[in-house]
């Protein structure tokens, strides 16, 4: 048989061509095979979807990398920052511009979708940014993914890079991150507030100290809860007339104990019970959950309203679900606590309730003093503050109305007393009428 093949020129030639073709095909694939082997053996890659918080961290980190700044195709993200959280921004006009005196726009320019090559601490990184349009979502419906392939990289390098990216994305001065939900049903940092001085939070009695003491005690006793089989969760209800600082108190208290604030809106037609449970279960560590105006979320007690797809039963299950994060602090605010379902405010869901009522004379005195001294001792201002407080009827005016009045006269404390519209507050019947009196005074009317 072999002799026959050797004597037949057509068969022997065909076999030779087949062998040569196979060898050539193997040689063509060999470089790619070797490269794929080397990449698998000597590199590590991490994929970061845009629904993960680290996506924004890495995006901000890339904007600061010298090698990434060489990219010619860029993606823009605009953020608003406080007046001067980072001195380097002040000296670099490419990153910020004045917008009044209170805020600046910061332009984060990162590599656009595509493939880019950057370096990090002697390691070569192939950055791939991919964008995929979603089928049912309109113009803004798309998903993005960042893939970092680090040559000669290890898990330790990945961890170091992500920690550095997280640090780069953090504000440069103490403050509170405010989280809201994204289009993907996850949490993202949407804004930031500077840490507010506690002396500027003027509450009746020792309410602020009581709240902070309770929060610190809860955060420091995780092992006690675990040892006794008690869910490590704490719930607070803040109620009272509008304009007395319920939301402000949450942000200030969170900043004082080093927590972020996740604001959950139930008035979303697209939010379902399952989506709500997923959001609560995926609440980031070290974050306070805030649900504002909880009484407005449900038109009926046990069924969803026309404005929302969430039911009260769904909310109760989300708050007490077995997968809910331990160590969670919940704040709920309402102007009408009498409208809340008893199941929502039972012990275990609401452990402490604080009423933020309208202003007392003592609160007015302390707020006046803080406005004009900033906490420093001034006998003259203290006497004016005492006089101001004596003219505030208890429970007739909200704190927001008094603050607005003091802002109108922030450079003249005597004028704040002489022109105050609070003297006839009881006759006027409440702060709504007082505000109307201010409006007529601004238009040329008299008190």
KOLKE-507439 format. One record per residue (C-alpha): residue in three letters; z, y, x. Coordinates in steps of 0.05 Angstrom, whole numbers, padded with zeros to 5 digits, always signed. Layout:
<sites>
ALAZYX...
</sites>
This chain:
<sites>
UNK+00000+00000+00000UNK+00018+00047+00057UNK-00046+00030+00093UNK-00086+00044+00029UNK-00054+00113+00023UNK-00068+00129+00096UNK-00141+00109+00089UNK-00151+00151+00025UNK-00160+00224+00047UNK-00150+00252-00022UNK-00083+00218-00034UNK-00056+00232+00036UNK-00078+00304+00032UNK-00046+00314-00036UNK+00020+00285-00014UNK+00018+00331+00047UNK+00006+00392+00003UNK+00062+00371-00044UNK+00110+00364+00014UNK+00090+00431+00044UNK+00097+00464-00025UNK+00166+00435-00035UNK+00188+00458+00034UNK+00160+00528+00021UNK+00195+00533-00047UNK+00260+00511-00014UNK+00252+00563+00041UNK+00239+00617-00010UNK+00304+00600-00047UNK+00344+00589+00016UNK+00361+00663+00030UNK+00383+00675-00041UNK+00424+00611-00041UNK+00456+00628+00025UNK+00471+00699+00000UNK+00501+00673-00065UNK+00544+00625-00024UNK+00568+00681+00022UNK+00583+00726-00037UNK+00623+00672-00072UNK+00659+00654-00008UNK+00672+00722+00023UNK+00677+00771-00036UNK+00716+00781-00099UNK+00694+00816-00163UNK+00732+00846-00222UNK+00702+00865-00289UNK+00734+00923-00327UNK+00712+00934-00400UNK+00717+01005-00428UNK+00769+00982-00479UNK+00818+00970-00422UNK+00860+01030-00398UNK+00841+01015-00326UNK+00769+01036-00342UNK+00789+01109-00346UNK+00834+01102-00285UNK+00777+01074-00243UNK+00729+01126-00270UNK+00775+01182-00247UNK+00786+01147-00180UNK+00711+01141-00168UNK+00704+01216-00179UNK+00750+01227-00119UNK+00716+01178-00071UNK+00674+01211-00018UNK+00623+01154-00017UNK+00617+01155-00093UNK+00603+01230-00093UNK+00536+01215-00059UNK+00511+01184-00123UNK+00453+01223-00154UNK+00459+01194-00224UNK+00524+01217-00254UNK+00565+01208-00317UNK+00607+01266-00343UNK+00676+01262-00376UNK+00711+01328-00393UNK+00786+01331-00397UNK+00834+01388-00411UNK+00893+01399-00365UNK+00951+01447-00361UNK+00945+01513-00323UNK+00956+01484-00254UNK+00979+01412-00252UNK+00944+01399-00186UNK+00938+01454-00134UNK+00874+01423-00107UNK+00839+01436-00173UNK+00856+01510-00168UNK+00820+01517-00101UNK+00759+01476-00121UNK+00715+01512-00173UNK+00672+01450-00182UNK+00729+01416-00219UNK+00757+01469-00264UNK+00746+01536-00297UNK+00793+01584-00332UNK+00797+01576-00407UNK+00845+01632-00426UNK+00911+01627-00389UNK+00938+01562-00416UNK+00887+01508-00401UNK+00829+01487-00358UNK+00771+01441-00366UNK+00766+01388-00312UNK+00698+01355-00302UNK+00703+01282-00280UNK+00635+01263-00250UNK+00630+01188-00237UNK+00570+01144-00221UNK+00525+01133-00282UNK+00504+01065-00309UNK+00468+01026-00254UNK+00483+00996-00186UNK+00519+01036-00132UNK+00546+01020-00063UNK+00612+01052-00041UNK+00664+01038+00012UNK+00739+01030+00006UNK+00785+01022+00066UNK+00731+00988+00108UNK+00707+00944+00051UNK+00637+00949+00021UNK+00638+00952-00055UNK+00578+00940-00100UNK+00592+00978-00164UNK+00554+00958-00226UNK+00563+01000-00288UNK+00530+00971-00350UNK+00523+01000-00420UNK+00506+00961-00482UNK+00490+00992-00549UNK+00523+00962-00610UNK+00482+00943-00670UNK+00522+00973-00727UNK+00556+01037-00705UNK+00510+01097-00700UNK+00496+01141-00641UNK+00565+01135-00609UNK+00571+01060-00615UNK+00564+01029-00546UNK+00605+00989-00497UNK+00611+00999-00422UNK+00633+00953-00366UNK+00650+00968-00294UNK+00642+00910-00245UNK+00670+00920-00174UNK+00646+00868-00123UNK+00687+00876-00060UNK+00658+00843+00003UNK+00711+00810+00046UNK+00759+00827-00010UNK+00822+00793-00035UNK+00865+00797-00096UNK+00912+00842-00057UNK+00856+00892-00045UNK+00839+00892-00119UNK+00911+00904-00138UNK+00917+00960-00086UNK+00854+00993-00112UNK+00876+00991-00184UNK+00945+01018-00168UNK+00913+01075-00129UNK+00866+01089-00188UNK+00925+01090-00236UNK+00962+01139-00191UNK+00900+01183-00186UNK+00893+01187-00261UNK+00966+01207-00273UNK+00984+01280-00283UNK+01010+01315-00221UNK+01070+01345-00257UNK+01122+01310-00301UNK+01100+01302-00372UNK+01085+01256-00430UNK+01020+01217-00441UNK+00997+01218-00513UNK+00959+01155-00533UNK+00912+01147-00592UNK+00867+01091-00616UNK+00795+01082-00592UNK+00734+01060-00629UNK+00747+00990-00603UNK+00815+00986-00635UNK+00854+00994-00570UNK+00899+01049-00540UNK+00876+01103-00493UNK+00909+01166-00464UNK+00878+01223-00503UNK+00921+01282-00480UNK+00981+01301-00439UNK+01041+01346-00451UNK+01085+01378-00398UNK+01157+01356-00401UNK+01195+01403-00446UNK+01263+01431-00426UNK+01317+01400-00469UNK+01350+01467-00478UNK+01289+01489-00517UNK+01301+01435-00569UNK+01352+01468-00615UNK+01380+01419-00665UNK+01442+01421-00708UNK+01507+01393-00682UNK+01498+01341-00625UNK+01437+01307-00655UNK+01395+01311-00592UNK+01449+01283-00547UNK+01463+01228-00598UNK+01390+01207-00601UNK+01380+01207-00526UNK+01444+01168-00515UNK+01422+01116-00566UNK+01353+01109-00534UNK+01380+01102-00464UNK+01431+01050-00487UNK+01375+01010-00520UNK+01330+01012-00459UNK+01386+00991-00412UNK+01410+00931-00452UNK+01348+00886-00455UNK+01386+00827-00425UNK+01442+00835-00477UNK+01391+00830-00534UNK+01358+00769-00502UNK+01423+00733-00490UNK+01442+00740-00563UNK+01374+00724-00592UNK+01365+00793-00623UNK+01295+00824-00623UNK+01296+00880-00572UNK+01267+00934-00617UNK+01293+01000-00642UNK+01271+01042-00701UNK+01286+01114-00718UNK+01270+01154-00781UNK+01264+01230-00775UNK+01263+01265-00842UNK+01272+01334-00871UNK+01232+01395-00893UNK+01168+01410-00855UNK+01170+01457-00796UNK+01234+01434-00764UNK+01208+01398-00703UNK+01205+01324-00720UNK+01143+01310-00678UNK+01166+01357-00623UNK+01231+01319-00618UNK+01195+01253-00608UNK+01153+01280-00551UNK+01213+01313-00518UNK+01257+01252-00524UNK+01203+01206-00497UNK+01191+01252-00437UNK+01266+01254-00422UNK+01271+01178-00417UNK+01203+01170-00382UNK+01162+01140-00439UNK+01093+01155-00467UNK+01078+01166-00541UNK+01027+01126-00580UNK+01008+01161-00644UNK+00986+01113-00699UNK+00948+01140-00759UNK+00948+01096-00820UNK+00900+01141-00858UNK+00839+01106-00831UNK+00793+01071-00881UNK+00768+01024-00827UNK+00837+01001-00805UNK+00857+00934-00834UNK+00922+00895-00833UNK+00895+00851-00778UNK+00873+00911-00737UNK+00941+00944-00747UNK+00977+00882-00723UNK+00933+00878-00662UNK+00947+00951-00645UNK+01022+00942-00651UNK+01021+00877-00612UNK+00981+00909-00556UNK+01024+00971-00550UNK+01027+00988-00475UNK+01093+00977-00439UNK+01138+01038-00436UNK+01109+01070-00498UNK+01141+01098-00561UNK+01104+01083-00626UNK+01100+01144-00672UNK+01078+01140-00745UNK+01077+01209-00776UNK+01083+01225-00850UNK+01095+01152-00867UNK+01105+01169-00940UNK+01033+01193-00946UNK+01002+01128-00921UNK+01008+01089-00986UNK+00992+01113-01056UNK+01026+01052-01084UNK+01084+01015-01052UNK+01053+00946-01042UNK+00979+00959-01044UNK+00932+00997-01000UNK+00909+01065-01025UNK+00838+01092-01029UNK+00847+01128-00964UNK+00868+01068-00922UNK+00854+00995-00915UNK+00926+00980-00892UNK+00977+00953-00941UNK+01052+00963-00937UNK+01060+00888-00930UNK+01012+00890-00871UNK+01053+00945-00838UNK+01118+00908-00848UNK+01088+00845-00817UNK+01060+00884-00759UNK+01127+00916-00743UNK+01165+00850-00747UNK+01110+00803-00721UNK+01129+00748-00673UNK+01078+00775-00623UNK+01105+00846-00625UNK+01124+00873-00557UNK+01197+00870-00539UNK+01230+00935-00517UNK+01190+00975-00569UNK+01217+01040-00597UNK+01189+01062-00665UNK+01193+01132-00694UNK+01173+01147-00765UNK+01172+01217-00795UNK+01171+01239-00867UNK+01185+01300-00909UNK+01205+01256-00969UNK+01249+01198-00950UNK+01263+01183-01023UNK+01191+01160-01031UNK+01196+01105-00979UNK+01200+01032-00999UNK+01269+01004-00985UNK+01237+00947-00946UNK+01209+00996-00896UNK+01274+01030-00880UNK+01321+00970-00881UNK+01364+00957-00819UNK+01323+00923-00766UNK+01263+00967-00780UNK+01301+01033-00783UNK+01365+01029-00744UNK+01382+01103-00742UNK+01363+01160-00789UNK+01365+01234-00769UNK+01356+01292-00816UNK+01324+01354-00787UNK+01342+01406-00840UNK+01326+01479-00844UNK+01359+01527-00796UNK+01433+01540-00792UNK+01461+01606-00764UNK+01483+01570-00701UNK+01413+01542-00689UNK+01383+01611-00699UNK+01433+01641-00650UNK+01418+01589-00596UNK+01342+01594-00606UNK+01346+01670-00600UNK+01386+01665-00536UNK+01338+01615-00506UNK+01277+01657-00523UNK+01303+01719-00487UNK+01344+01690-00430UNK+01312+01622-00415UNK+01381+01592-00407UNK+01411+01647-00363UNK+01475+01683-00383UNK+01465+01754-00410UNK+01522+01785-00449UNK+01477+01835-00483UNK+01429+01781-00508UNK+01487+01737-00528UNK+01514+01792-00573UNK+01445+01804-00603UNK+01438+01729-00614UNK+01504+01727-00651UNK+01481+01784-00696UNK+01414+01750-00708UNK+01447+01684-00727UNK+01495+01718-00776UNK+01435+01743-00816UNK+01403+01675-00824UNK+01423+01641-00889UNK+01439+01568-00880UNK+01384+01520-00901UNK+01335+01574-00925UNK+01287+01580-00866UNK+01252+01528-00825UNK+01255+01530-00749UNK+01180+01541-00743UNK+01186+01605-00784UNK+01241+01632-00740UNK+01203+01614-00677UNK+01141+01650-00703UNK+01184+01712-00718UNK+01212+01711-00647UNK+01143+01703-00618UNK+01121+01766-00654UNK+01177+01804-00619UNK+01182+01764-00554UNK+01185+01827-00512UNK+01235+01865-00555UNK+01297+01827-00578UNK+01325+01888-00615UNK+01262+01893-00657UNK+01269+01820-00675UNK+01335+01838-00709UNK+01315+01905-00738UNK+01250+01881-00769UNK+01272+01812-00790UNK+01252+01790-00859UNK+01310+01741-00867UNK+01361+01789-00896UNK+01338+01775-00968UNK+01323+01702-00955UNK+01367+01675-01011UNK+01336+01721-01061UNK+01266+01703-01037UNK+01282+01630-01046UNK+01259+01597-00981UNK+01218+01603-00919UNK+01150+01601-00955UNK+01166+01668-00988UNK+01193+01695-00923UNK+01128+01679-00889UNK+01092+01715-00945UNK+01138+01775-00933UNK+01118+01774-00860UNK+01045+01775-00880UNK+01055+01836-00925UNK+01093+01870-00869UNK+01036+01858-00821UNK+00988+01887-00871UNK+01030+01950-00876UNK+01081+01930-00929UNK+01156+01938-00923UNK+01212+01887-00918
</sites>
